[in-house]
Amino acid sequence: MVNRAIRPAQNSAPPFGRIAVCCLALSLAPACAYLPFTDNDETTGSGNTTIPVTIEGVPKQLESGALKSVEIRAGEPTSLLDVRRRATQAASALEEYLASEGYFMAVVSPDLVEDMDMRPQLDVDVGERFTIAEINLSGTETLPADVLDKLSIASDELGIGTWAVTTDIEELERRLVTELRREGYAFAESEGIDALASRADKTLELTYQLVPGPRVQLGELIIPEGLETKDRSIEILRNWELGNYYTPEKVETLRTRIRGTGLFDGIGVQIQEDPAADGLHPVELQLSEGKRRSIGAGISVSTSEGVGATASWERRNLTGVGDTLGVDAQIATLTSGLTLSYDRPNIGRYGRDFSAETGIRAEETDAYDLQGISATASLSQPFNDHFTLSAGATIDATRSTDYELRAAGEDDYEEQVTFSFPLGATYDTVKRPLDPQSGNRVSLGVEPGVSVGDSEAPFTRITSSASTYHKISERLVAAVRAEAGTFLGEDDVPVDRKFYAGGGGSVRGFEYQSLSPTDADGNIIGGDAMFAASAELRWRKSERWGYVAFVDSGSAAGSVDEAIGEMRTSVGFGVRFYPGFGPVRFDIATPLDRRDGDDPVQIYVSIGQAF
């Protein structure tokens, strides 16, 4: 709210009441979309949006806002009195708009209308535009010097001598309160703005009536009783040391952490106004736990990789510490498997997560057939909001055959057990994994290991990927991805440890694994390296539908340099359907440099963006 007074002037000016009315516009929006009517509410009636008057005398830069300020939604006037009433109301609305732009002395006079067919004209004398002469802050006398300095910097953004525009004046009020809250004054508010206008100097003196309240030091969390989740698993989410000053960011981060557990449907965070005996302000949580079980299913279709279906079951908060037990099953043309997983978050500190899984799988591809059983455990630790390191151990028992063993006889399989220790680093600023809009994602994986059994081979497998997303406009997103891998060590490793390219996961438009090295007879063999790159332009046409144009390139070879030199490229077009949880993807792609035997097009249907 803006409270106003008028400094008397010795020269001629409109009466005091007129100025008071003009100054009142400081508390209004700069343009009124519809006029309030006193006799009847025409704003809710039928009719188009119309401008019932013509305007003369408004500065050119304000013409658009002036016209908008006098718009009404109403039918045709019903009488000459109605025409005059609309003209009078339009004049008042226009004066309010001009005052909100700093023209407090503006006078708007409607012409007398004698005929219903005559469109009233508003004659405007805007007068001189007022500027800001002085900005004062009330209620800040006891604030520390560093806080006063920040409030002064915020005040300087409005600036002495600038035009007295309502939106700017009220925006400063919002910034001052926000700055106080950032400095720990959780209950800071404003009781309004006192404005003193000088008609002689055409200036405005502003006094912001601030009420900082106490500087809040944060205390313990108050957790609701009766939750299935154990208190310690909620307390570990607290992101401040006892006694730290309040900031809105701390509370929002806590809310984000609680939401990220996936355990609660309703989340409330409230700072208690009264401090505890230790002088700290407890933070009270209002939590409503969600369902603990869920099931899911999915389907994928591809002309290069066949048909696949997945099903999942999940039990959250298994032991009350936010842990999750999951079962995932997959049946597909190329790969089938069953996986049991367990995830335990926040071990000892926030973000230190343990995960373990075991599973069986079967793969039948052009390059090899494989059956395997594996077990993996890993520990990850974020070092800030975006950077995470992980380390783990894996044991993988496989029975596989490739084209050479197939040629020797179908009973000739190679049995191996592989021990590896994957290490990973991830930098991720992407907020919507299923449908990224902005941000970057970079990952590096190094997996040293050894395979024993029918053959013995030490190795190190290195993979890396980088993707970036840029929102060009409200509905247009550009996305780019590059990924590479290389293999060091002996070749006698399980065939699925090698690198392959081609298909929906790397280069759309080509058959699965078809961009991999081949022997003299044309049989696919794994490569020691891989490189692939993709670029997409994603257009969200509406809430439910979107379209994508893309280019993919890639190859697998004996080295990264060879892979880059042998890259093949495809182009394509895609449709995205948004049911509410993420896009359903339909892509069609064609090779640009098609080889003998390559199909002209490949089609892919799946869930989520390609990357």
C-alpha positions as CSV (number, residue, x, y, z in Angstrom):
1,M,0.0,0.0,0.0
2,V,1.2,3.6,-0.8
3,N,0.2,6.4,1.6
4,R,0.4,9.8,0.1
5,A,0.5,13.5,1.0
6,I,0.8,16.6,-1.1
7,R,3.3,19.4,-0.5
8,P,1.6,22.7,-1.1
9,A,2.7,24.8,-4.0
10,Q,2.6,28.6,-4.3
11,N,1.8,28.5,-8.0
12,S,-1.5,27.6,-9.6
13,A,-2.4,23.9,-9.6
14,P,-5.4,21.7,-9.5
15,P,-7.1,21.4,-6.1
16,F,-5.6,19.2,-3.4
17,G,-8.2,16.5,-3.8
18,R,-7.3,16.1,-7.5
19,I,-3.7,15.4,-6.7
20,A,-4.6,13.0,-4.0
21,V,-6.7,11.0,-6.5
22,C,-3.8,11.0,-9.0
23,C,-1.4,9.8,-6.4
24,L,-3.7,7.0,-5.4
25,A,-2.8,5.4,-8.7
26,L,0.6,4.4,-7.3
27,S,-1.2,1.5,-5.6
28,L,-2.9,0.4,-8.8
29,A,-1.7,-1.6,-11.8
30,P,-0.3,0.6,-14.5
31,A,-3.0,-0.4,-16.9
32,C,-6.6,-1.5,-16.1
33,A,-7.7,-4.3,-18.3
34,Y,-11.4,-3.7,-17.6
35,L,-13.2,-0.8,-16.0
36,P,-15.3,-1.3,-12.8
37,F,-18.9,-0.2,-13.4
38,T,-21.1,1.0,-10.6
39,D,-24.5,0.6,-12.1
40,N,-24.1,-2.9,-13.5
41,D,-21.1,-5.2,-14.0
42,E,-20.6,-5.1,-17.8
43,T,-17.2,-6.8,-17.4
44,T,-18.9,-10.1,-17.0
45,G,-21.4,-9.6,-19.7
46,S,-21.2,-10.7,-23.3
47,G,-19.5,-8.7,-26.0
48,N,-16.1,-8.1,-27.4
49,T,-13.3,-6.1,-25.9
50,T,-13.8,-2.5,-27.1
51,I,-12.4,0.9,-26.6
52,P,-15.4,3.2,-26.1
53,V,-13.5,6.5,-26.6
54,T,-10.8,8.2,-28.7
55,I,-7.8,9.8,-27.0
56,E,-5.9,13.0,-27.9
57,G,-2.8,14.4,-26.2
58,V,-1.1,11.3,-24.8
59,P,2.7,11.0,-25.4
60,K,3.4,8.5,-28.2
61,Q,5.3,6.1,-25.9
62,L,2.2,5.8,-23.7
63,E,-0.4,5.4,-26.4
64,S,-0.5,1.5,-26.2
65,G,-0.9,1.5,-22.4
66,A,-3.4,4.3,-22.5
67,L,-5.7,2.4,-25.0
68,K,-5.4,-0.7,-22.9
69,S,-6.3,1.2,-19.7
70,V,-9.7,2.2,-21.2
71,E,-10.7,-1.2,-22.7
72,I,-13.9,-2.7,-21.6
73,R,-15.7,-5.9,-22.4
74,A,-19.3,-4.9,-23.0
75,G,-22.0,-4.8,-25.6
76,E,-23.2,-1.7,-27.4
77,P,-24.3,1.2,-25.2
78,T,-28.0,1.2,-24.4
79,S,-28.6,4.9,-24.0
80,L,-27.0,8.3,-24.3
81,L,-26.5,8.2,-20.5
82,D,-24.7,5.0,-20.9
83,V,-22.3,6.5,-23.5
84,R,-21.5,9.5,-21.2
85,R,-21.0,7.2,-18.2
86,R,-18.5,5.1,-20.1
87,A,-16.7,8.2,-21.2
88,T,-16.4,9.5,-17.6
89,Q,-15.2,6.1,-16.4
90,A,-12.7,5.9,-19.2
91,A,-11.4,9.4,-18.2
92,S,-10.9,8.2,-14.6
93,A,-9.1,5.0,-15.7
94,L,-6.8,7.0,-18.0
95,E,-5.9,9.5,-15.3
96,E,-5.0,6.6,-13.0
97,Y,-2.9,5.0,-15.7
98,L,-1.1,8.3,-16.4
99,A,-0.5,8.8,-12.7
100,S,1.0,5.3,-12.5
101,E,3.5,6.5,-15.2
102,G,4.5,9.6,-13.2
103,Y,2.0,12.2,-14.6
104,F,0.3,13.1,-11.4
105,M,-0.9,16.5,-12.7
106,A,-2.6,14.9,-15.8
107,V,-6.1,16.2,-16.5
108,V,-8.4,14.1,-18.7
109,S,-11.5,15.8,-20.0
110,P,-14.3,13.9,-21.8
111,D,-16.1,15.9,-24.5
112,L,-19.8,16.3,-24.0
113,V,-21.7,13.7,-26.0
114,E,-25.0,14.7,-27.6
115,D,-25.5,11.8,-29.9
116,M,-25.4,8.0,-29.3
117,D,-23.6,7.6,-32.7
118,M,-20.8,9.9,-31.6
119,R,-17.7,8.3,-30.1
120,P,-16.6,10.3,-27.1
121,Q,-13.2,11.9,-27.2
122,L,-10.9,12.3,-24.2
123,D,-8.7,15.4,-24.3
124,V,-5.5,14.9,-22.2
125,D,-3.3,17.5,-20.7
126,V,-0.5,15.3,-19.2
127,G,1.4,18.1,-17.5
128,E,5.0,17.5,-16.4
129,R,6.2,14.1,-15.4
130,F,7.2,13.6,-11.8
131,T,10.7,12.3,-10.8
132,I,11.9,10.6,-7.6
133,A,13.7,13.1,-5.4
134,E,14.4,11.1,-2.3
135,I,14.2,7.5,-1.0
136,N,14.0,6.9,2.7
137,L,13.8,3.6,4.7
138,S,11.9,3.5,7.9
139,G,12.3,0.8,10.6
140,T,15.9,0.0,9.7
141,E,17.6,2.0,12.5
142,T,18.8,-1.1,14.5
143,L,20.0,-3.2,11.5
144,P,23.7,-4.1,11.2
145,A,25.8,-2.0,8.8
146,D,26.3,-4.8,6.3
147,V,22.5,-5.3,6.0
148,L,22.0,-1.5,5.6
149,D,24.6,-1.5,2.8
150,K,22.7,-4.1,0.9
151,L,19.4,-2.3,1.3
152,S,21.1,0.9,0.1
153,I,22.4,-0.9,-3.0
154,A,18.9,-2.1,-3.7
155,S,17.5,1.4,-3.3
156,D,20.1,2.8,-5.7
157,E,18.7,0.6,-8.4
158,L,15.6,2.7,-8.5
159,G,17.7,5.9,-8.6
160,I,17.2,9.5,-7.7
161,G,15.9,11.5,-10.7
162,T,14.2,8.6,-12.4
163,W,10.6,8.8,-13.4
164,A,8.1,8.0,-10.7
165,V,6.6,4.9,-12.2
166,T,4.4,2.8,-10.0
167,T,5.7,-0.6,-11.0
168,D,9.3,0.5,-10.4
169,I,8.4,2.0,-7.0
170,E,6.5,-1.1,-5.9
171,E,9.2,-3.4,-7.3
172,L,11.7,-1.7,-5.0
173,E,9.4,-2.5,-2.0
174,R,9.5,-6.2,-3.0
175,R,13.3,-6.2,-3.4
176,L,13.8,-4.6,0.0
177,V,11.7,-7.2,1.7
178,T,13.4,-10.0,-0.3
179,E,16.8,-8.6,0.7
180,L,15.9,-8.5,4.4
181,R,14.8,-12.1,4.2
182,R,18.0,-13.2,2.5
183,E,19.8,-11.6,5.4
184,G,18.0,-13.7,7.9
185,Y,14.9,-11.6,8.7
186,A,12.4,-14.4,7.9
187,F,9.3,-12.4,8.9
188,A,10.3,-9.2,7.3
189,E,7.4,-7.3,5.7
190,S,6.4,-3.8,4.5
191,E,3.6,-1.7,5.9
192,G,3.4,0.4,2.8
193,I,5.1,3.3,1.1
194,D,4.6,6.9,2.1
195,A,4.8,9.2,-0.9
196,L,5.1,13.0,-0.6
197,A,4.6,14.8,-3.9
198,S,5.8,18.4,-4.6
199,R,3.6,20.1,-7.2
200,A,6.1,22.9,-7.5
201,D,9.2,20.7,-8.1
202,K,7.3,17.9,-9.8
203,T,9.1,15.4,-7.6
204,L,8.2,12.5,-5.2
205,E,9.8,11.7,-1.9
206,L,9.3,8.0,-0.9
207,T,9.5,6.4,2.5
208,Y,9.4,2.6,2.7
209,Q,7.8,1.5,5.9
210,L,9.8,-1.7,6.6
211,V,9.3,-4.0,9.5
212,P,12.3,-6.3,9.6
213,G,11.3,-8.4,12.7
214,P,13.9,-10.6,14.4
215,R,17.0,-11.9,12.6
216,V,16.2,-15.7,12.7
217,Q,18.8,-18.3,13.6
218,L,17.6,-21.7,12.6
219,G,17.2,-24.5,15.1
220,E,16.1,-28.2,15.1
221,L,13.5,-29.7,12.9
222,I,10.1,-30.5,14.4
223,I,9.0,-33.7,12.8
224,P,5.4,-34.9,12.9
225,E,4.6,-38.0,14.9
226,G,3.2,-41.2,13.5
227,L,5.3,-41.3,10.3
228,E,6.5,-44.6,8.9
229,T,9.8,-42.8,8.1
230,K,12.3,-42.7,11.0
231,D,13.2,-39.3,12.4
232,R,16.9,-39.7,11.7
233,S,16.2,-40.2,8.0
234,I,14.4,-36.9,7.9
235,E,16.8,-35.0,10.2
236,I,19.7,-35.9,7.9
237,L,18.0,-33.8,5.2
238,R,18.6,-30.6,7.3
239,N,21.0,-28.4,5.3
240,W,22.1,-25.9,8.0
241,E,24.2,-25.9,11.1
242,L,22.3,-25.0,14.3
243,G,22.5,-21.2,14.7
244,N,22.9,-20.4,11.0
245,Y,20.9,-17.5,9.9
246,Y,17.7,-18.1,7.9
247,T,17.7,-17.6,4.1
248,P,14.8,-18.5,1.7
249,E,17.3,-20.7,-0.2
250,K,17.9,-22.9,2.9
251,V,14.2,-23.5,3.3
252,E,13.7,-24.2,-0.4
253,T,16.7,-26.6,-0.5
254,L,15.2,-28.5,2.5
255,R,11.9,-28.7,0.7
256,T,13.6,-29.9,-2.5
257,R,15.5,-32.6,-0.5
258,I,12.3,-33.8,1.1
259,R,10.5,-33.9,-2.2
260,G,13.5,-35.8,-3.7
261,T,13.0,-38.7,-1.4
262,G,9.8,-39.6,-3.2
263,L,8.3,-40.6,0.2
264,F,5.9,-37.6,0.7
265,D,2.8,-36.4,-1.1
266,G,2.4,-33.3,1.0
267,I,5.3,-31.1,2.2
268,G,5.1,-28.0,4.4
269,V,8.0,-26.1,6.0
270,Q,7.3,-23.4,8.6
271,I,9.7,-21.3,10.7
272,Q,8.3,-20.8,14.2
273,E,8.1,-17.2,15.1
274,D,8.9,-17.8,18.8
275,P,12.4,-19.0,19.5
276,A,13.2,-21.9,21.7
277,A,15.0,-21.7,25.1
278,D,18.3,-21.7,23.2
279,G,17.3,-18.6,21.2
280,L,17.0,-20.6,17.9
281,H,13.9,-20.8,15.9
282,P,12.7,-24.4,15.3
283,V,11.6,-25.4,11.8
284,E,8.3,-27.3,11.8
285,L,7.6,-29.8,9.1
286,Q,4.1,-30.8,7.9
287,L,4.5,-34.1,6.0
288,S,2.0,-36.5,4.4
289,E,3.5,-39.8,3.4
290,G,2.6,-41.2,-0.1
291,K,2.0,-44.7,-1.2
292,R,4.8,-47.1,-0.6
293,R,4.3,-49.5,-3.5
294,S,4.1,-48.9,-7.2
295,I,4.1,-50.9,-10.4
296,G,5.0,-49.8,-13.9
297,A,5.2,-51.0,-17.4
298,G,6.6,-49.9,-20.7
299,I,6.9,-50.9,-24.4
300,S,9.4,-50.1,-27.2
301,V,9.2,-50.9,-30.9
302,S,11.9,-50.6,-33.4
303,T,12.4,-51.9,-36.9
304,S,16.1,-52.4,-36.1
305,E,15.9,-53.8,-32.6
306,G,12.4,-55.4,-32.6
307,V,9.8,-55.2,-29.9
308,G,10.4,-55.0,-26.1
309,A,8.3,-54.8,-23.0
310,T,9.3,-53.9,-19.4
311,A,7.5,-54.3,-16.1
312,S,8.6,-53.0,-12.7
313,W,7.6,-53.3,-9.0
314,E,8.9,-51.0,-6.3
315,R,8.6,-50.9,-2.5
316,R,9.7,-47.6,-1.0
317,N,10.7,-46.9,2.5
318,L,11.3,-50.6,3.1
319,T,12.8,-50.3,6.6
320,G,11.8,-46.7,7.3
321,V,15.1,-45.1,6.2
322,G,14.0,-44.1,2.7
323,D,15.4,-47.3,1.2
324,T,13.8,-48.9,-1.9
325,L,13.5,-52.5,-3.1
326,G,12.8,-52.9,-6.8
327,V,12.2,-55.7,-9.4
328,D,12.5,-55.0,-13.1
329,A,11.7,-57.5,-15.9
330,Q,12.4,-57.1,-19.6
331,I,11.4,-59.2,-22.5
332,A,12.6,-58.1,-25.9
333,T,13.7,-59.4,-29.3
334,L,17.4,-58.8,-28.5
335,T,17.6,-58.8,-24.7
336,S,15.6,-60.3,-21.9
337,G,16.4,-60.1,-18.2
338,L,15.3,-59.9,-14.5
339,T,16.9,-57.6,-12.0
340,L,16.5,-57.2,-8.3
341,S,17.8,-53.9,-6.9
342,Y,18.1,-52.2,-3.5
343,D,18.9,-48.5,-2.9
344,R,19.7,-47.0,0.5
345,P,20.1,-43.1,0.5
346,N,22.0,-40.8,2.8
347,I,24.3,-43.2,4.6
348,G,26.0,-41.1,7.3
349,R,25.4,-37.9,5.5
350,Y,23.1,-36.4,2.9
351,G,23.7,-37.6,-0.7
352,R,25.9,-40.6,0.1
353,D,23.9,-43.3,-1.5
354,F,24.4,-47.1,-1.6
355,S,22.9,-49.2,-4.4
356,A,23.1,-52.9,-5.1
357,E,21.6,-55.1,-7.8
358,T,21.7,-58.7,-9.0
359,G,20.2,-60.1,-12.2
360,I,20.1,-62.5,-15.0
361,R,20.1,-61.7,-18.7
362,A,20.1,-63.2,-22.1
363,E,21.2,-61.4,-25.3
364,E,20.9,-62.6,-28.9
365,T,22.4,-60.1,-31.4
366,D,24.0,-60.4,-34.8
367,A,27.4,-60.1,-33.1
368,Y,27.0,-62.6,-30.3
369,D,24.7,-64.7,-28.0
370,L,25.2,-64.4,-24.3
371,Q,23.7,-65.5,-21.0
372,G,24.8,-64.0,-17.7
373,I,24.3,-63.5,-14.1
374,S,25.8,-60.5,-12.2
375,A,25.9,-58.7,-8.9
376,T,26.9,-55.1,-8.4
377,A,27.3,-52.8,-5.4
378,S,28.3,-49.1,-5.5
379,L,28.5,-46.0,-3.4
380,S,28.0,-42.5,-4.7
381,Q,28.7,-39.1,-3.1
382,P,27.8,-35.7,-4.3
383,F,30.3,-32.9,-3.6
384,N,27.9,-30.1,-4.5
385,D,24.5,-29.8,-6.1
386,H,25.8,-30.9,-9.5
387,F,29.0,-33.0,-9.1
388,T,29.0,-36.6,-8.0
389,L,31.6,-39.3,-7.7
390,S,30.9,-43.0,-7.5
391,A,32.8,-46.3,-6.9
392,G,31.7,-49.9,-7.0
393,A,32.5,-53.5,-7.5
394,T,30.9,-56.0,-10.0
395,I,31.1,-59.7,-10.5
396,D,29.6,-61.0,-13.8
397,A,29.5,-64.7,-14.9
398,T,28.8,-65.1,-18.6
399,R,28.4,-67.9,-21.1
400,S,28.8,-66.5,-24.7
401,T,29.4,-67.4,-28.3
402,D,30.3,-65.1,-31.2
403,Y,30.3,-65.8,-34.9
404,E,33.6,-67.8,-34.7
405,L,32.2,-70.1,-32.1
406,R,28.9,-70.4,-33.9
407,A,30.8,-71.5,-37.0
408,A,32.6,-74.2,-34.9
409,G,29.3,-75.6,-33.6
410,E,26.4,-74.3,-31.4
411,D,27.6,-76.2,-28.3
412,D,30.9,-74.3,-28.3
413,Y,30.4,-71.6,-25.6
414,E,33.0,-69.6,-23.7
415,E,32.5,-69.3,-20.0
416,Q,34.1,-66.5,-18.1
417,V,33.8,-64.7,-14.8
418,T,34.6,-61.0,-14.8
419,F,35.6,-58.9,-11.8
420,S,35.6,-55.2,-12.3
421,F,35.6,-52.0,-10.2
422,P,33.7,-49.2,-12.0
423,L,34.6,-45.6,-11.1
424,G,32.4,-42.7,-12.2
425,A,32.2,-38.9,-12.2
426,T,29.1,-37.0,-13.2
427,Y,28.4,-33.3,-13.6
428,D,24.6,-32.7,-14.1
429,T,22.6,-29.4,-14.2
430,V,19.6,-30.9,-16.0
431,K,16.4,-30.7,-13.9
432,R,14.0,-32.8,-16.1
433,P,15.7,-36.1,-17.0
434,L,12.8,-37.4,-19.2
435,D,12.4,-34.1,-21.1
436,P,15.4,-31.8,-20.6
437,Q,14.8,-28.1,-21.3
438,S,18.2,-26.6,-20.3
439,G,21.4,-27.5,-18.6
440,N,24.4,-29.7,-19.2
441,R,25.3,-33.3,-18.4
442,V,28.8,-34.7,-18.5
443,S,29.9,-38.2,-17.3
444,L,33.2,-40.1,-17.2
445,G,33.5,-43.8,-16.4
446,V,36.6,-45.9,-15.8
447,E,36.2,-49.6,-15.3
448,P,39.3,-51.6,-14.6
449,G,38.8,-55.4,-14.4
450,V,39.9,-58.9,-15.2
451,S,38.1,-61.8,-16.8
452,V,39.0,-65.4,-15.9
453,G,37.7,-68.8,-17.0
454,D,38.1,-70.2,-20.5
455,S,40.3,-67.3,-21.2
456,E,42.0,-64.7,-19.0
457,A,42.2,-61.0,-19.8
458,P,42.9,-57.9,-17.8
459,F,41.3,-54.8,-19.2
460,T,40.2,-51.2,-18.6
461,R,37.1,-49.8,-20.2
462,I,36.7,-46.0,-20.5
463,T,33.4,-44.3,-21.4
464,S,32.5,-40.6,-21.6
465,S,29.5,-38.6,-22.7
466,A,28.4,-35.0,-22.8
467,S,25.1,-33.4,-23.6
468,T,23.8,-29.8,-23.5
469,Y,20.3,-28.4,-23.8
470,H,19.5,-24.8,-24.7
471,K,16.0,-23.3,-24.6
472,I,15.9,-21.1,-27.7
473,S,12.4,-19.9,-27.1
474,E,9.4,-20.9,-24.9
475,R,8.6,-23.8,-27.2
476,L,12.0,-24.6,-28.9
477,V,14.9,-26.5,-27.4
478,A,18.2,-27.4,-29.0
479,A,19.9,-30.5,-27.7
480,V,23.4,-31.9,-28.6
481,R,25.1,-35.0,-27.4
482,A,28.6,-36.6,-27.9
483,E,29.8,-39.9,-26.5
484,A,33.0,-41.9,-26.8
485,G,34.5,-45.1,-25.4
486,T,37.8,-46.9,-25.6
487,F,39.1,-50.2,-24.5
488,L,42.5,-51.0,-23.2
489,G,43.9,-54.5,-22.6
490,E,43.4,-58.0,-23.9
491,D,40.8,-58.9,-26.4
492,D,39.7,-62.1,-24.7
493,V,37.0,-60.4,-22.6
494,P,33.3,-61.2,-22.7
495,V,31.9,-60.0,-26.0
496,D,29.4,-57.5,-24.4
497,R,32.4,-55.5,-23.0
498,K,33.3,-54.5,-26.5
499,F,31.9,-51.4,-28.3
500,Y,29.1,-51.5,-30.9
501,A,27.3,-48.7,-32.8
502,G,24.1,-48.4,-34.8
503,G,20.5,-48.5,-33.7
504,G,18.1,-46.5,-31.4
505,G,20.7,-45.9,-28.7
506,S,23.5,-44.5,-30.8
507,V,22.8,-43.8,-34.5
508,R,19.2,-44.0,-35.6
509,G,18.5,-45.0,-39.2
510,F,21.0,-47.9,-39.1
511,E,20.5,-51.5,-38.0
512,Y,21.4,-52.4,-34.5
513,Q,25.3,-52.9,-34.2
514,S,25.6,-52.5,-38.0
515,L,28.2,-49.6,-37.6
516,S,30.6,-51.9,-35.8
517,P,33.8,-53.5,-37.2
518,T,33.3,-56.7,-39.3
519,D,35.7,-59.5,-40.3
520,A,36.5,-60.4,-43.9
521,D,33.3,-62.4,-44.2
522,G,31.2,-59.4,-43.1
523,N,30.5,-60.8,-39.6
524,I,30.0,-58.1,-36.9
525,I,32.8,-58.0,-34.3
526,G,33.2,-55.7,-31.4
527,G,35.4,-52.6,-31.6
528,D,38.0,-51.3,-29.1
529,A,36.5,-47.8,-29.4
530,M,33.3,-45.9,-30.3
531,F,32.3,-42.4,-31.1
532,A,28.8,-41.0,-31.7
533,A,27.2,-37.6,-31.8
534,S,23.6,-36.4,-32.1
535,A,21.8,-33.0,-32.5
536,E,18.1,-32.4,-32.1
537,L,15.8,-29.4,-32.5
538,R,12.7,-30.0,-30.3
539,W,9.6,-28.0,-30.9
540,R,6.7,-28.2,-28.3
541,K,3.7,-27.3,-30.4
542,S,1.1,-27.7,-27.7
543,E,0.7,-29.2,-24.2
544,R,0.3,-32.7,-25.7
545,W,2.3,-32.7,-28.9
546,G,5.8,-31.9,-30.1
547,Y,8.0,-32.4,-33.1
548,V,11.8,-33.1,-33.5
549,A,14.3,-32.9,-36.3
550,F,17.6,-34.7,-35.7
551,V,21.0,-35.7,-37.1
552,D,22.9,-38.7,-35.8
553,S,26.5,-39.8,-36.6
554,G,28.7,-42.5,-35.2
555,S,30.8,-45.6,-35.6
556,A,32.7,-48.3,-33.6
557,A,36.3,-49.2,-34.7
558,G,39.7,-50.1,-33.4
559,S,40.4,-46.6,-32.0
560,V,38.6,-43.4,-31.4
561,D,40.4,-41.8,-34.3
562,E,39.3,-44.6,-36.6
563,A,35.7,-44.4,-35.3
564,I,35.6,-40.6,-36.0
565,G,37.0,-41.2,-39.5
566,E,34.5,-44.0,-40.3
567,M,31.4,-42.2,-38.9
568,R,28.2,-42.6,-40.8
569,T,25.3,-40.1,-40.6
570,S,21.5,-40.3,-40.6
571,V,18.8,-37.7,-40.5
572,G,15.2,-38.0,-39.2
573,F,12.0,-36.6,-37.9
574,G,10.1,-37.4,-34.7
575,V,6.8,-36.8,-33.0
576,R,6.4,-36.5,-29.2
577,F,3.2,-37.1,-27.3
578,Y,3.1,-35.8,-23.7
579,P,0.7,-37.7,-21.5
580,G,1.8,-36.0,-18.4
581,F,4.8,-38.0,-17.1
582,G,7.2,-37.6,-20.0
583,P,7.1,-37.8,-23.8
584,V,6.3,-40.9,-25.8
585,R,8.7,-40.9,-28.7
586,F,8.1,-41.9,-32.3
587,D,11.1,-41.4,-34.6
588,I,11.8,-42.2,-38.2
589,A,15.3,-42.0,-39.6
590,T,17.1,-42.6,-42.9
591,P,20.9,-43.0,-43.6
592,L,22.5,-40.2,-45.6
593,D,25.3,-42.5,-46.9
594,R,23.4,-45.7,-47.2
595,R,25.4,-48.9,-48.0
596,D,24.4,-52.0,-49.8
597,G,22.0,-53.9,-47.6
598,D,21.0,-50.9,-45.4
599,D,17.3,-50.3,-45.1
600,P,16.1,-46.9,-46.4
601,V,14.3,-46.1,-43.1
602,Q,14.2,-47.3,-39.5
603,I,11.3,-46.6,-37.0
604,Y,11.6,-46.3,-33.2
605,V,8.8,-46.0,-30.5
606,S,9.8,-45.6,-26.9
607,I,9.4,-43.4,-23.8
608,G,11.5,-40.3,-23.0
609,Q,13.6,-38.2,-25.3
610,A,16.4,-39.9,-27.2
611,F,18.9,-38.3,-24.8
